[in-house]
Amino acid sequence: MIGVDWGSSTVKWFDGKNFGTGIPEGRSFTVGISSSQLLVKSSFYPICSGSKLKKLILNDVATDLSVEPEELSVAFCQTEKLERGCNFLIFVEKRERLRELPEEILSKSQVTVDVLGGISAALTLSETFTLIDAGSKKVAVAIVKDGKVERLEVLRGGYAYHLNSGELFSLIEEVVQGTVFLTGGGALSEEFKKELSKVVSFTVPELELFGRETPLYFNAYGLYNFRKSPCKAFFKSFSFLSQDFLKEKKRLLFVGGAVGLSLLAITGGLFFNYLSVKRDYYLEKKAFKKELSKIAGGELIAPEIQIPEKLNSYRDLADFLKINEPPLLYYINGISNSVVKGVKVLAVEGTLSSGSFTVKGRADKDSSLKAFVDNLRRYFKKVAISSTKSTGGRISFTIRAEVGSGDKQS
């Protein structure tokens, strides 16, 4: 079984010995899909197990959301057994999200939620804790007490977004219990850790196998060990008694002997050559990370993950600052440069955010007004005369100019 963290930005996996990014090779997977669009709720039901329970939960959730049951997939786990039923933690996801998984992965996978893998991993370190899984598209906060999941909150927006949002930090102050573990990309962000430390003391876990990359592979590690999870909530699981499963394992029984014999063909010389190449590869990878760290202005532990996230943050900042659009002064200057003899501008109203400007003024004749409008079209996407009025031989005009690239830039 291979644990696969199907995150919102990068796929990460762990097979018990090796780990990496991208889609792994293998015959069976425990896949944790990103909880960035997940709905989580707690509910009581008078029955505690069976196919009727799943049908009841699905119908209840579909009714609450006013959608057809066929559009949803639900997963759930028991959190408390009472005298006349049980309390459950319920996870709701659009069925189409599961179909986004490649068929070669989906066909041989049991599918759950990424943060449940993190909970499973954290349970190897403590029985009572708060887990903050700070990803690039969501931040999940889980509360586990005495080995049982008590609460799970998923906030839309990644850790970079929540630097300027009080919602996350208020939630953490409200629910925090036990040791606080910080994982995900946010655990590699000095800025996020600095802001979080103002609210709560936390620990970034470090497992010997993963070293400094532990926060990135924490969920994959837990998904590999998911059989020990106290909350085995599956959107999709496979039966070990299914006909397809038995057929596959039967074939493996015959192939296994041949594979074992073929291993004897690997000589000692080839093995030591392999070790040499592997050592050279890790030395090159270390040098590569060092050079990238110089360029990025900070230490990079996992460039395959951190660099795309850094680029995305710069793109978001560029969109916010409208770096790729002409500045306000460009349009003001364009209006000024468009004025011709016989035209007088009296007022300019508008903003970049509104997407347009209104220009009011006077012209001594139609030809002057036409020349002014033609000049404006060099700076604006669309220019239209809203109104004109002739008074005492002069033309009062109102022009609407929509923001966008004209015929030229200055």
For each residue, the residues with C-beta under 8 A, 3 or more apart:
1: 28 29 30 224 227
2: 13 14 15 24 26 28 29 30 224
3: 13 14 15 29 30 32 117 219 220 221 222 223 224 225 226
4: 11 12 13 24 29 30 31 32 105 109 220 223
5: 11 12 13 32 114 117 217 219 220 223
6: 11 31 32 33 34 101 114
7: 10 11 12 34 114 135 136 219
8: 34 36 135 136 137 138
9: 135 136 137 185 305 308 309 312
10: 7 21 304 305 308
11: 4 5 6 7 21 22 23
12: 4 5 7 19 20 21 216 217 219 220 305
13: 2 3 4 5 19 20 21 22 24 220
14: 2 3 18 19 217 220 221 223 224
15: 2 3 18 19 24 26 224
16: 224
17:
18: 14 15
19: 12 13 14 15 209 210 217 220 221
20: 12 13 24
21: 10 11 12 13 302 304 305
22: 11 13
23: 11 102 105
24: 2 4 13 15 20 29
25:
26: 2 15 29 108
27: 108 248
28: 1 2 108 109 238
29: 1 2 3 4 24 26 105 108 109 110
30: 1 2 3 4 109 110 112 117 223 224 226
31: 4 6 101 105 109 110 111 112 223
32: 3 4 5 6 111 112 113 114 115 116 117 219 220 223
33: 6 93 97 98 101 111 112 113 114 235
34: 6 7 8 37 114 135 137 138
35: 38 91 113 114 115 133 138 140 154
36: 8 135 137 138 154 156
37: 34 93 94 97
38: 35 91 92 93 113 138 154
39: 65 91 92 93
40: 89 90 91 92 152 153 154
41: 61 90 92
42: 79 87 88 89 90 151
43: 57 60 87 88 90
44: 82 85 86 87 88
45: 48 53 56 57 85 86 88
46: 84 85
47: 50 52 53 56 85 86
48: 45 53 78 81 85 86
49: 53
50: 47 53 54
51: 54 55
52: 47 55 56
53: 45 47 48 49 50 56 57
54: 50 51 57 58 74 76
55: 51 52 58 59
56: 45 47 52 53 59 60
57: 43 45 53 54 60 61 74 76 88 90
58: 54 55 61 62 69 72 74
59: 55 56 62 63 69
60: 43 56 57 63 64
61: 41 57 58 64 65 72 74 90 92
62: 58 59 65 67 68 69 71 72
63: 59 60 66
64: 60 61
65: 39 61 62 72 92
66: 63
67: 62 71 72
68: 62 71 72
69: 58 59 62 72
70: 95
71: 62 67 68 94 95 96
72: 58 61 62 65 67 68 69 92 93 94 95
73: 92 93 94 95 97 98 235 236
74: 54 57 58 61 90 91 92 93 235
75: 90 91 93 112 113 233 234 235
76: 54 57 88 89 90 91 233
77: 88 89 149 230 231 232 233
78: 48 81 86 87 88
79: 42 86 87 88 89 148 149 150 231
80: 86 87 148
81: 48 78 86
82: 44 85 86 87
83:
84: 46
85: 44 45 46 47 48 82
86: 44 45 47 48 78 79 80 81 82
87: 42 43 44 78 79 80 82
88: 42 43 44 45 57 76 77 78 79
89: 40 42 76 77 79 149 152 231 233
90: 40 41 42 43 57 61 74 75 76
91: 35 38 39 40 74 75 76 113 233 235
92: 38 39 40 41 61 65 72 73 74
93: 33 37 38 39 72 73 74 75 97 98 235
94: 37 71 72 73 97
95: 70 71 72 73 98 99
96: 71 99 100
97: 33 37 73 93 94 100
98: 33 73 93 95 101 106 111 235 236
99: 95 96 106
100: 96 97
101: 6 31 33 98 105 106 109 111
102: 23 105 106
103: 106 107
104: 107 108
105: 4 23 29 31 101 102 108 109
106: 98 99 101 102 103 109 111 236
107: 103 104
108: 26 27 28 29 104 105 238
109: 4 28 29 30 31 101 105 106 236 238
110: 29 30 31 234 236 237 238
111: 31 32 33 98 101 106 234 235 236 237
112: 30 31 32 33 75 116 117 223 226 232 233 234 235
113: 32 33 35 38 75 91 116 117 233
114: 5 6 7 32 33 34 35 117 118 133 135 219 223
115: 32 35 118 119 131 133 140 142 152 154 219
116: 32 112 113 119 120 222 223 226 229 231 233
117: 3 5 30 32 112 113 114 120 121 218 219 220 221 222 223 226 229
118: 114 115 121 122 131 133 140 142 183 218 219 222
119: 115 116 122 123 131 142 144 149 222 229 230 231
120: 116 117 123 124 222 223 225 226 228 229
121: 117 118 124 125 205 218 219 221 222 225
122: 118 119 125 126 129 131 144 181 205 218 222
123: 119 120 126 127 144 147 228 229 230
124: 120 121 225
125: 121 122 129 179 181 205
126: 122 123 129 178 179 181
127: 123 144 145 146 147
128: 144 145 146 177 178 179
129: 122 125 126 144 177 178 179 180 181
130: 141 142 143 144 172 175 176 177 178 179 180 181 200
131: 115 118 119 122 140 141 142 144 181 183
132: 139 140 141 172 180 181 182 183 184 186 196 202
133: 35 114 115 118 139 140 141 142 183 184 218 219
134: 139 158 159 162 182 183 184 185 186 187 189 192
135: 7 8 9 34 36 114 138 139 140 158 159 184 185 186
136: 7 8 9 158 159 160 184 185 309 312
137: 8 9 34 36 156 157 158
138: 8 34 35 36 38 135 154 155 156 157 158
139: 132 133 134 135 154 155 157 158 159 162 168 184 186
140: 35 115 118 131 132 133 135 152 153 154 155
141: 130 131 132 133 152 153 155 168 171 172 175
142: 115 118 119 130 131 133 149 151 152 153
143: 130 149 150 151 152 175 176 177
144: 119 122 123 127 128 129 130 131 147 148 149 150 178 230
145: 127 128 148 150 177 178
146: 127 128
147: 123 127 144 230
148: 79 80 144 145 230
149: 77 79 89 119 142 143 144 152 230 231
150: 79 143 144 145 177
151: 42 142 143 175
152: 40 89 115 140 141 142 143 149
153: 40 140 141 142 171 175
154: 35 36 38 40 115 138 139 140
155: 138 139 140 141 162 167 168 171
156: 36 137 138
157: 137 138 139 161 162 165
158: 134 135 136 137 138 139 161 162 185 186
159: 134 135 136 139 162 163 184 185 186 189 192
160: 136 163 189 192 313 316
161: 157 158 164 165
162: 134 139 155 157 158 159 165 167 168 169 192
163: 159 160 191 192 195
164: 161
165: 157 161 162 168
166: 169 170
167: 155 162 170 171
168: 139 141 155 162 165 171 172
169: 162 166 172 173 195 196 198 199
170: 166 167 173 174
171: 141 153 155 167 168 174 175
172: 130 132 141 168 169 175 176 180 196 199 200
173: 169 170 176 199 200
174: 170 171
175: 130 141 143 151 153 171 172
176: 130 143 172 173 180 200
177: 128 129 130 143 145 150
178: 126 128 129 130 144 145
179: 125 126 128 129 130 203
180: 129 130 132 172 176 200 201 202 203
181: 122 125 126 129 130 131 132 202 203 204 205
182: 132 134 186 187 193 196 202 203 204 215
183: 118 131 132 133 134 186 187 204 205 214 215 218 219
184: 132 133 134 135 136 139 159 187 215 216 218 219
185: 9 134 135 136 158 159 188 189 215 216 305 306 309
186: 132 134 135 139 158 159 182 183 189 192 193 196
187: 134 182 183 184 193 204 215
188: 185 215 216 301 302 306
189: 134 159 160 185 186 192 193
190: 193 194 298
191: 163 194 195
192: 134 159 160 162 163 186 189 195 196
193: 182 186 187 189 190 196 197 202 204
194: 190 191 197 198
195: 163 169 191 192 198 199
196: 132 169 172 182 186 192 193 199 200 202
197: 193 194 200 201 202
198: 169 194 195
199: 169 172 173 195 196
200: 130 172 173 176 180 196 197
201: 180 197
202: 132 180 181 182 193 196 197
203: 179 180 181 182
204: 181 182 183 187 193 214 215
205: 121 122 125 181 183 214 215 218
206: 210 211 212 214
207: 210 211 214 218 221
208: 211
209: 19 221
210: 19 206 207 213 214 216 217 218 221
211: 206 207 208 214
212: 206 301
213: 210 216 217 301 302
214: 183 204 205 206 207 210 211 217 218 221
215: 182 183 184 185 187 188 204 205 218
216: 12 184 185 188 210 213 301 302 305
217: 5 12 14 19 210 213 214 220 221
218: 117 118 121 122 133 183 184 205 207 210 214 215 221 222
219: 3 5 7 12 32 114 115 117 118 121 133 183 184 222 223
220: 3 4 5 12 13 14 19 32 117 217 223 224
221: 3 14 19 117 121 207 209 210 214 217 218 224 225
222: 3 116 117 118 119 120 121 122 218 219 225 226 229
223: 3 4 5 14 30 31 32 112 114 116 117 120 219 220 226
224: 1 2 3 14 15 16 30 220 221
225: 3 120 121 124 221 222 228 229
226: 3 30 112 116 117 120 222 223 229 232
227: 1 232
228: 120 123 225
229: 116 117 119 120 123 222 225 226 232
230: 77 119 123 144 147 148 149
231: 77 79 89 116 119 149
232: 77 112 226 227 229
233: 75 76 77 89 91 112 113 116
234: 75 110 111 112 237
235: 33 73 74 75 91 93 98 111 112
236: 73 98 106 109 110 111
237: 110 111 234
238: 28 108 109 110 242 245
239: 242 245
240: 245
241: 245 246
242: 238 239 245 246
243: 246 247
244: 247 248
245: 238 239 240 241 242 248 249
246: 241 242 243 249 250
247: 243 244 250 251
248: 27 244 245 251 252
249: 245 246 252 253
250: 246 247 253 254
251: 247 248 254 255
252: 248 249 255 256
253: 249 250 256
254: 250 251 257 258
255: 251 252 258 259
256: 252 253 259 260
257: 254 260 261
258: 254 255 261 262
259: 255 256 262 263
260: 256 257 263 264
261: 257 258 264
262: 258 259 265
263: 259 260 266
264: 260 261
265: 262
266: 263 270 271
267: 270 271
268: 271 272
269: 272 273
270: 266 267 273 274
271: 266 267 268 274 275
272: 268 269 275 276
273: 269 270 276 277
274: 270 271 277 278
275: 271 272 278 279
276: 272 273 279 280
277: 273 274 280 281
278: 274 275 281 282
279: 275 276 282 283
280: 276 277 283 284
281: 277 278 284 285
282: 278 279 285 286
283: 279 280 286 287
284: 280 281 287 288
285: 281 282 288 289
286: 282 283 289 290
287: 283 284 290 291
288: 284 285 291 292 303
289: 285 286 292 293 300 301 303
290: 286 287 293 294
291: 287 288 294 295
292: 288 289 295 296 300 303 307
293: 289 290 296 298 299 300
294: 290 291 297
295: 291 292
296: 292 293 300 306 307 310
297: 294
298: 190 293
299: 293
300: 289 292 293 296 303 306 307
301: 188 212 213 216 289 306
302: 21 188 213 216 305 306
303: 288 289 292 300 306 307
304: 10 21 307 308
305: 9 10 12 21 185 216 302 308 309
306: 185 188 296 300 301 302 303 309 310
307: 292 296 300 303 304 310 311
308: 9 10 304 305 311 312
309: 9 136 185 305 306 312 313
310: 296 306 307 313 314
311: 307 308 314 315
312: 9 136 308 309 315 316
313: 160 309 310 316 317
314: 310 311 317 318
315: 311 312 318 319
316: 160 312 313 319 320
317: 313 314 320 321 323
318: 314 315 321 322 323 324
319: 315 316 322 324
320: 316 317
321: 317 318
322: 318 319 325 352
323: 317 318
324: 318 319
325: 322 352 403
326: 330 331 405 409
327: 330
328: 331 332 351 352
329: 332 333
330: 326 327 333 334 379 409 410
331: 326 328 334 335 352 357 379 380 401 403
332: 328 329 335 336 348
333: 329 330 336 337 410
334: 330 331 337 338 376 378 379 380 406 410
335: 331 332 338 339 345 348 357 359 376 379 401
336: 332 333 339 345
337: 333 334 375 379 410
338: 334 335 372 375 376 378 379
339: 335 336 343 344 345 372 375
340: 343 368 371 372 375
341: 368
342: 363 364 365 367 368
343: 339 340 361 362 363 364 368 369 371 372
344: 339 361 362 363
345: 335 336 339 348 359 360 361
346: 360 361 362
347: 358 359 360 361
348: 332 335 345 357 358 359 360
349: 357 358 360
350: 354 356 357 358 401
351: 328 354
352: 322 325 328 331 355 403
353:
354: 350 351
355: 352 402 403
356: 350 400 401 402 403
357: 331 335 348 349 350 380 400 401 403
358: 347 348 349 350 386 398 399 400 401
359: 335 345 347 348 376 398 399 400 401
360: 345 346 347 348 349 396 397 398 399
361: 343 344 345 346 347 396 397
362: 343 344 346 394 395 396 397
363: 342 343 344 366 368 369 372 394 395 397
364: 342 343 368 393 394 395
365: 342 368 369 395
366: 363 369 370 395
367: 342 370 371
368: 340 341 342 343 363 364 365 371 372
369: 343 363 365 366 372 373 385 388 395 397
370: 366 367 373 374
371: 340 343 367 368 374 375
372: 338 339 340 343 363 368 369 375 376
373: 369 370 376 377 383 385 399
374: 370 371 377 378
375: 337 338 339 340 371 372 378 379
376: 334 335 338 359 372 373 379 380 383 399 401 406
377: 373 374 380 383 406 407
378: 334 338 374 375 406 407 408
379: 330 331 334 335 337 338 375 376 401 406 408
380: 331 334 357 376 377 383 401 402 403 404 406
381: 402 403 404 405 406
382: 401 402 404
383: 373 376 377 380 399 400 401 402
384: 399 400
385: 369 373 388 397 398 399
386: 358 398 399 400
387: 397 398
388: 369 385 395 396 397 398
389: 395 396 397
390: 393 394 395 396
391: 394 396
392:
393: 364 390
394: 362 363 364 390 391
395: 362 363 364 365 366 369 388 389 390
396: 360 361 362 388 389 390 391
397: 360 361 362 363 369 385 387 388 389
398: 358 359 360 385 386 387 388
399: 358 359 360 373 376 383 384 385 386
400: 356 357 358 359 383 384 386
401: 331 335 350 356 357 358 359 376 379 380 382 383
402: 355 356 380 381 382 383
403: 325 331 352 355 356 357 380 381
404: 380 381 382
405: 326 381 409
406: 334 376 377 378 379 380 381
407: 377 378
408: 378 379
409: 326 330 405
410: 330 333 334 337
